[in-house]
Amino acid sequence: GSCAAPTAADSASASPDNGRGGATPARRAQVNLDRGTEVVRREAELKRDALHIFRRLESTSTPDERATLCKEAVALYDDIERRVGAGMASITSGRIVYCNALMECGGLDALRECQDSRDPSATALVERVVP
């Protein structure tokens, strides 16, 4: 699965002893976090669409509608690369946005119910979002 957020190694490292009897404080590398308005817009659209599906999934109880929504959720997940870009950083960010939307809508309960349904679309959704 891919909803586990990747861990980023801490880029700061302590400076070696500078001859004054102690280590100097660590310095963090400057990182440009300006991802651009287009990237932010695409991620916001992905979040909006994911929330729309997951809120409906959370509120429905009929097996047929749940199966349809699981199928929509799988299609949206599989479309992340096209929607946010083909680079691994873009895909990873898109998957995190998607999974955060799922969690915002009671995702664990919804996934548990999907697993219990034995519907192929539900199984496909669980396989994509559970590590």
N, C-alpha and C positions, 0 to 999 in steps of 0.2 A: 504494500500500500504506500501511499505517499502523503498522508496528512500530517505526519510528524514533522515539526519544524526542524530544519537543519540547524545544527549547532555551528556557530562561527567561532573559530579559534581566536583567542584574545591576541590582538596584534602587538600589544605593548610588551616590552621586555625590559627588565631592569638593566641599567647600564653597569658595566663592570666597575670594579674599584678604580677610582680615578686618581689614586695616589694620595688621597687625603684621609685614608683610613676608613672609608665607608662607601656604600653604593649611592649613586645619585638617584633621585626619584625617576620612575619610569615615565616615558613620554608616549602618548598615543599618536599614532599616525593620523594625519588629517585625511578624512574620507569625504568625498563629494557625494552628498546624498540627494542632489537635485536630479530626480529621475525624469523630469520633463512632464509637461502637462498632458501630453498624449498618453504616456504610460499610466499616469494617475487616472485619467479618464477611462481608459480601457479596463483597469482594475476595478474602478467604481461600477462600471456597467456589469462586469462579471459578478461582483458582489450583489448588485441589485437583482440580477437574474437568478443567482443561486438562492438568495433569500426568498424570492418569490416562490420558487419550487419547494424549498424546505419548509416554509410556513404553511403551504398547502398540504404538504406531506404530514406535518405535525397535526393539522386540524382534521384530517380525513380518517375515517375508520373503515371504509369499504375496501375490500381486497383488490377489486378491479382498479379503483382510482389510485390506490397505493402503488400497484404495479405500473400504471401509466406514469405516475410521478417519478418512480425509481428509474424508469426508462428515460424520462426527460433529464433526470439528474446525471445519469451515465453519459448521455449524449452531450450535456454541457461540460462535464469533466473531460470527455474525450476531445472537446473542441477548444480547450484552454490554450493549446499551442497556437492555433489559428487566431484566437482572439487577443492574446497578449504578446505574441512574438515567439520566434523559434529558439532564441538563446536559452540556455539552461537557467540562467538567473531569472529571466522573464517567466519561464514555465514554473519554476519553483515558487516564485512570488505569487503567480496565479493560483497554484495549488493551495498555497497557504491562505489566500483570500477565500477560496472556495471552502476549505475546511473550517475556517473561522466562521463563515456564514452558516455552515452546518451546525457548529457548536452553539452559535447564537440562538438557534431554533431548537434546542433540546436534542441535539444530534445523536447522543448516545442512546437515548430512549427510542428515537426513530429508527436507528440502525438495528437495535435489538429486535424491534417489532418486524423490521424488514427481513432479518435473518430467520425469524420464526415462520415467516410466510412461505418460505421455500420457493418463492418466485425467482426465475432466472435473472430478471432485471434487478431484483433486490440483492441477490448474491453478487452480481456484477458490480453494483454500487459499493457494497461492503468490501469487495476485493480491491477496489480502487482507493478507498479512503482509510482503511485500517492498515497500519504498518505490520 
